[in-house]
Amino acid sequence: MKGSIRAGILIRAHIVFGFPDQTIREIFDSLKFVVRMAWIGVHDVSIYFFVPYPGSELFRQLRSAGRIPLEIEPYERFLAENMFNTTKVNS
């Protein structure tokens, strides 16, 4: 990473927090990594919260475990209102 920064290459990082089995220790380690990246000069670090997409394996697992409501419309509205994207979801 340092060599890329010295070469003038724009470095961006995207970190996702909140996976279902993520421990507090793993979150702490990830935060330390974000600070380290900022210290060495990474240009942009974005942090996102995990949101399982409908139809994905984690979505199915969380739904069968009762952690996602069976009624899908409120969850889809949550996704549309809280996801960072470049396309317009609602008209």
Buried (B, 14 or more C-beta within 10 A) or exposed (E): EEEEBEEEEEBEBEEEBEEEEEEEEEEEEBEEEBEEBEEEEBEEBEEEEEBBEEEEEBBEEBBEEEEBEEEEEEBEEEBEEEEEEEEEEEE
